[in-house]
Amino acid sequence: MKELQKRQRIKRIVYSVPSLFLLSIVAFFLARGALRVLDKANESSRLSKDLEAQAVILTLREQELNEDIRRLQTEEGVKEEIKERFSVTQEGEHVAVVVDERRAASSTEEGKLSWYKRFWIAIMGNK
């Protein structure tokens, strides 16, 4: 009989309002902690993917730089680089400069509009 009374007393204590309130608070904080851990795991996986992409980009850049270094170690590569950077030619070479036709400035086009159209554009804004 005493065992039955002890069990009932324990049930009353566990199912009482204050103990349920306390257990719900504990459950809330545990769930909140679990969600934070999941968020950090997602952020870490995203950052690791970004770092892997950067590593691939850097290895490609390293290969490009190594190719440029190999090219600059030859005499022809040095000459090409000097020509590109300083716009110089060797003796006996000629350079042709191609110039595009001149176009009318866009400010002259507005001068072709009549005075009332310019006035309307000034009041209302762009065309």
Residue frames relative to the residue before (quaternion, step in Angstrom):
aa qw qx qy qz dx dy dz
M 1.0000 0.0000 0.0000 0.0000 0.00 0.00 0.00
K 0.6540 0.5127 -0.3153 0.4584 3.54 1.00 -0.84
E 0.6163 0.5405 -0.3493 0.4539 3.60 1.07 -0.68
L 0.6421 0.5205 -0.3170 0.4650 3.57 0.99 -0.79
Q 0.6558 0.5021 -0.3056 0.4736 3.56 1.01 -0.80
K 0.6327 0.5259 -0.3293 0.4634 3.60 1.04 -0.74
R 0.6502 0.5095 -0.3155 0.4671 3.57 0.99 -0.85
Q 0.6640 0.4946 -0.3095 0.4676 3.56 0.93 -0.83
R 0.6272 0.5269 -0.3327 0.4673 3.58 1.04 -0.74
I 0.6509 0.5020 -0.3140 0.4750 3.59 0.97 -0.84
K 0.6413 0.5135 -0.3262 0.4677 3.62 0.98 -0.80
R 0.6508 0.5116 -0.3213 0.4599 3.57 0.95 -0.81
I 0.6608 0.4978 -0.3131 0.4665 3.56 0.98 -0.80
V 0.6827 0.4919 -0.2930 0.4540 3.57 0.89 -0.95
Y 0.7626 0.3781 -0.1984 0.4860 3.60 0.92 -0.88
S 0.4346 0.6876 -0.4792 0.3296 3.58 1.19 0.22
V 0.6637 -0.5406 0.3515 0.3791 3.57 -1.19 0.54
P 0.6814 0.4734 -0.3314 0.4491 3.66 0.77 -0.79
S 0.6725 0.4795 -0.3190 0.4647 3.60 0.92 -0.79
L 0.6316 0.5090 -0.3402 0.4757 3.64 1.00 -0.68
F 0.6221 0.5309 -0.3300 0.4715 3.58 1.06 -0.76
L 0.6648 0.4982 -0.2926 0.4734 3.57 0.92 -0.92
L 0.6696 0.4904 -0.3012 0.4695 3.61 0.93 -0.84
S 0.6432 0.5091 -0.3317 0.4659 3.58 1.04 -0.70
I 0.6186 0.5232 -0.3425 0.4758 3.60 1.06 -0.68
V 0.6482 0.5047 -0.3175 0.4736 3.59 0.92 -0.86
A 0.6566 0.5052 -0.3097 0.4667 3.59 0.94 -0.88
F 0.6205 0.5473 -0.3356 0.4504 3.59 1.02 -0.77
F 0.7002 0.4612 -0.2781 0.4687 3.58 0.83 -0.96
L 0.6251 0.5216 -0.3434 0.4683 3.60 1.05 -0.64
A 0.6616 0.4926 -0.3076 0.4743 3.59 0.95 -0.83
R 0.6322 0.5307 -0.3270 0.4602 3.57 1.01 -0.80
G 0.6526 0.5054 -0.3102 0.4717 3.59 0.97 -0.82
A 0.6434 0.5167 -0.3253 0.4619 3.58 0.99 -0.80
L 0.6526 0.5083 -0.3162 0.4644 3.60 0.97 -0.79
R 0.6351 0.5184 -0.3342 0.4650 3.57 1.01 -0.73
V 0.6362 0.5170 -0.3300 0.4680 3.57 1.00 -0.78
L 0.6477 0.5102 -0.3195 0.4670 3.61 0.97 -0.80
D 0.6382 0.5183 -0.3260 0.4667 3.58 0.99 -0.80
K 0.6665 0.4918 -0.3060 0.4694 3.58 0.92 -0.86
A 0.6281 0.5255 -0.3390 0.4631 3.60 1.04 -0.73
N 0.6546 0.5013 -0.3138 0.4708 3.60 0.95 -0.82
E 0.6595 0.5011 -0.3077 0.4682 3.58 0.95 -0.85
S 0.6471 0.5166 -0.3199 0.4606 3.58 0.98 -0.80
S 0.6565 0.4932 -0.3240 0.4698 3.60 0.94 -0.79
R 0.6366 0.5180 -0.3318 0.4651 3.58 1.02 -0.75
L 0.6651 0.4974 -0.3020 0.4681 3.58 0.95 -0.87
S 0.6452 0.5101 -0.3342 0.4603 3.59 0.99 -0.75
K 0.6272 0.5147 -0.3433 0.4732 3.61 1.03 -0.69
D 0.6386 0.5203 -0.3233 0.4657 3.58 1.00 -0.81
L 0.6644 0.5009 -0.3026 0.4648 3.56 0.96 -0.85
E 0.6304 0.5176 -0.3395 0.4684 3.58 1.03 -0.71
A 0.6395 0.5107 -0.3249 0.4739 3.59 1.00 -0.79
Q 0.6517 0.5013 -0.3186 0.4717 3.60 0.96 -0.80
A 0.6244 0.5351 -0.3432 0.4538 3.58 1.04 -0.73
V 0.6383 0.5118 -0.3246 0.4746 3.59 0.99 -0.80
I 0.6537 0.5099 -0.3125 0.4637 3.57 0.92 -0.89
L 0.6781 0.4934 -0.2982 0.4557 3.58 0.93 -0.86
T 0.6359 0.5080 -0.3476 0.4656 3.61 1.01 -0.65
L 0.6311 0.5125 -0.3349 0.4763 3.60 1.05 -0.73
R 0.6420 0.5171 -0.3153 0.4702 3.58 1.00 -0.82
E 0.6344 0.5288 -0.3267 0.4596 3.57 1.02 -0.80
Q 0.6431 0.5155 -0.3222 0.4656 3.57 1.00 -0.82
E 0.6380 0.5210 -0.3245 0.4650 3.58 0.99 -0.83
L 0.6736 0.4933 -0.3002 0.4613 3.56 0.91 -0.91
N 0.6349 0.5194 -0.3344 0.4640 3.59 1.00 -0.74
E 0.6336 0.5132 -0.3303 0.4755 3.60 1.03 -0.74
D 0.6476 0.5084 -0.3163 0.4713 3.58 0.99 -0.81
I 0.6372 0.5178 -0.3305 0.4655 3.58 0.99 -0.79
R 0.6515 0.5059 -0.3193 0.4666 3.59 0.95 -0.86
R 0.6485 0.5128 -0.3173 0.4646 3.58 1.02 -0.82
L 0.6980 0.4704 -0.2789 0.4623 3.59 0.97 -0.84
Q 0.5936 0.5675 -0.3777 0.4278 3.59 1.17 -0.23
T 0.6374 0.4739 -0.3366 0.5058 3.58 1.27 -0.15
E 0.6089 -0.5745 0.4041 0.3687 3.55 -1.19 0.50
E 0.6338 0.5330 -0.3289 0.4539 3.60 1.02 -0.78
G 0.6487 0.5262 -0.3158 0.4500 3.58 0.98 -0.81
V 0.6381 0.5167 -0.3210 0.4720 3.56 1.02 -0.81
K 0.6561 0.5097 -0.3144 0.4592 3.59 0.93 -0.88
E 0.6485 0.5163 -0.3192 0.4594 3.60 0.94 -0.85
E 0.6670 0.5057 -0.3030 0.4556 3.57 0.92 -0.89
I 0.6384 0.5114 -0.3278 0.4727 3.59 0.98 -0.78
K 0.6429 0.5192 -0.3234 0.4610 3.60 0.98 -0.84
E 0.6688 0.5074 -0.3026 0.4512 3.59 0.93 -0.87
R 0.7497 0.4445 -0.2325 0.4315 3.55 0.76 -1.05
F 0.8194 0.2776 -0.1147 0.4882 3.54 0.86 -0.91
S 0.3605 -0.7635 0.4690 0.2592 3.62 1.29 0.07
V 0.4011 0.6869 -0.4993 0.3435 3.56 0.77 1.05
T 0.2297 -0.7514 0.5990 0.1542 3.56 -1.29 0.34
Q 0.5051 -0.6159 0.4987 0.3417 3.51 -1.26 0.36
E 0.6590 -0.4992 0.3732 0.4210 3.51 -1.25 0.31
G 0.7782 0.2955 -0.2479 0.4956 3.55 -0.85 1.02
E 0.6218 0.5149 -0.3548 0.4716 3.63 1.19 -0.18
H 0.1916 -0.7656 0.6044 0.1090 3.53 -1.19 0.59
V 0.2274 -0.7682 0.5876 0.1133 3.53 -1.17 0.67
A 0.1815 -0.7642 0.6095 0.1075 3.56 -0.94 0.88
V 0.1897 -0.7782 0.5925 0.0856 3.58 -0.85 1.03
V 0.1671 -0.7861 0.5905 0.0734 3.57 -0.70 1.11
V 0.1146 -0.8005 0.5880 0.0164 3.54 -0.76 1.14
D 0.4288 -0.6935 0.5184 0.2578 3.58 -0.95 0.91
E 0.5959 -0.5524 0.4368 0.3861 3.53 -1.28 0.41
R 0.4958 -0.6346 0.4955 0.3254 3.53 -1.16 0.57
R 0.1909 -0.7648 0.6053 0.1110 3.51 -1.04 0.81
A 0.5670 -0.5903 0.4453 0.3631 3.54 -1.17 0.56
A 0.5065 -0.6471 0.4759 0.3135 3.53 -1.03 0.77
S 0.5682 -0.6223 0.4165 0.3411 3.56 -1.09 0.63
S 0.5832 0.5914 -0.3836 0.4038 3.60 1.15 -0.42
T 0.6287 0.5341 -0.3499 0.4438 3.62 1.11 -0.50
E 0.5777 0.5906 -0.3810 0.4150 3.58 1.15 -0.48
E 0.6334 0.5319 -0.3391 0.4483 3.60 1.03 -0.69
G 0.6054 0.5672 -0.3489 0.4360 3.58 1.15 -0.59
K 0.6159 0.5587 -0.3437 0.4364 3.60 1.17 -0.43
L 0.5732 0.5898 -0.3833 0.4203 3.61 1.21 -0.38
S 0.5139 -0.6309 0.4757 0.3340 3.55 -1.09 0.64
W 0.6798 -0.5306 0.3225 0.3902 3.56 -1.22 0.49
Y 0.6757 0.4894 -0.3227 0.4469 3.63 0.95 -0.74
K 0.6187 0.5204 -0.3503 0.4730 3.62 1.13 -0.57
R 0.6430 0.5033 -0.3257 0.4766 3.59 0.98 -0.79
F 0.6346 0.5256 -0.3225 0.4659 3.57 1.04 -0.79
W 0.6580 0.5064 -0.3025 0.4681 3.59 0.96 -0.89
I 0.6491 0.5023 -0.3108 0.4794 3.61 0.98 -0.81
A 0.6362 0.5249 -0.3318 0.4579 3.59 1.02 -0.76
I 0.6889 0.4629 -0.2864 0.4787 3.59 1.00 -0.75
M 0.7908 0.3554 -0.1601 0.4718 3.58 0.75 -1.09
G 0.5830 -0.5695 0.3946 0.4244 3.61 1.12 -0.28
N 0.7872 -0.2962 0.2238 0.4924 3.56 -1.26 -0.40
K 0.7416 -0.4297 0.2980 0.4202 3.52 -1.30 0.59
